[in-house]
Amino acid sequence: MKISNVIENILSDKRVLDLISSFNNSDIYFASSTVGEIINYCIIHQTDKTIPVENVISYLKDLNNIKFQSRQIKDPASKEKYFQTERAKLIAATIAKSLQIDLKTAKDKQTEQIKQYFLKNYVENGYVFHSFPTARKNSVEQNGFTSIEKLWDNDAVKRVAKILEDHGAVTGLGGFSYYRPNGMYVEHNAELVLFHSLSAPEWFTFFTSAKHTQSSFNVADEPFYLKNYDACKQNVLNLMANLDLNEQEKKQVLDLFETTWQKLKLKSHTTALIKRKTINKTDVAPFENESMLDTITSALTDKDKQFAEHVGNVVNPETISASDVEILTIPPAEEFLKCEHFNTEKKEELFDPNNNFAIIGRGLLAGTLTISYKQFAACINAIRETFKDDANKKKELKDLSKKLVETIKQSPLSDEKKTEILEIFARYKNENNCKCNFDC
């Protein structure tokens, strides 16, 4: 049986769904972490003849006890070390059981056997993950990622992004207009599989969110997680109202929402399991001199940074054919996540200084955001107008503007790029009677 089918059978078991639902299901981190642990368990034990659901549930309950104990530790570093060490012990115990080894009396040869079992299944024959909209499932099954099925009109998305940016909302679509990927991103951390599958595509999650300026684990902020049409549309309507769009602009925004919704409304969630062999991530050499527990911890946490963000986790999609991929279908979120009331967007959150500056700064430093003077001015003006009577927010804006200038000056950007950005800041300060710290 395929590993994806094994995982699907466990995820669809009512006892497992009830276990996930028993946690704080207003925050999908708990659900995503649990789904990730199920995936990890199945990969680690993929050579077992069977993987009984009871074993997985027992593992999850033991792991949650470890998490509970770790929360009692105040020092963050000590807390993390305790959790990782105890989780490694628990995983080693499950492997020992499969190999019929008594871990309490195990000799060096037997602990090495456990270590090699783990490395064989988790690293050499392991998987990475890439989540995508379920509407693309048939295409991926047939072609892998050698060709990407088009589900929405990119030009229409860019037009709407510009409308929002011109009114000051630089991230209404999650930065779609300035996001220039250099390949396909894969995830080695299974704990984020559910989060990314619920969020696919990210730009539409931002578009329909109560918090357009940041990703949220809170289900009440993200009705797209539950594919709730009415709540998603209400946030888009609120976005248009808060930006005071004209009728023509409103039509373009709503047309994009409606046409894209028809493609993305399927309630199940989909992730590709891609063989690590396919992307040449099966090197076990870094673990040769590590102990059994250190090996498990190092591999799970990517201690050697094999999957460093924007570098090691980027692959060429054209090299990933259908034979390299297994499709994992995750049940509709409404089966294990509940939300009595969805939050709606507020202008104060849309133009929150900290959130907007975080995104602008990150985009400028990464070179993915090429912001025009008009867009920058619209954003800062909107922040100033929204919080004109809030002394705390005005001080926050002043501090953030100073910090952004210093960050740009000290960044590794080219002198030409620095000058270009700083000139935008200086122009804004000179032309808008601004008391912020855009002193360039």
Buried (B, 14 or more C-beta within 10 A) or exposed (E): EEBBEBBBBBBBBEEBBEBBBEBEBBBBBBBBBBBBBBBBBBBBBBEBEEBEBEBBBEBBEBBBEBBEEBEEBEEEEEBEBBBBBBBBBBBBBBBBBBBEBEBEEBEEEBBBBBBBBBBBBBBBBBBBBBBBBBBBBEBBEEBBBBEBBEBBBEEBBBBBBBBBBBBBBBBBBBBBBBBEEEEBBBBBBBBBBBBBBBBBBBBBBBBBBBBBBBBBBBBBBBBBBBBBBEBBBBBBBBBBEBBEBEEEBBEBBBEBBEEBBEBBEEEBBBBBBBBBEBBEBBEBEBBEEBBBBBBBBBBBBBBBEBBEEEEBBBBEBEBBEBEBBBBBBBBEBEBBBEBEEBBBBBBEBBBBBBBBBBBBBEBBBEEBBBBEEEBBBBBBBBBBEBBEEEEEBBEBBBBBBBEBBEEBEEBEBEEEBBEEBBEBBBBBBEEBEBEBBBEB
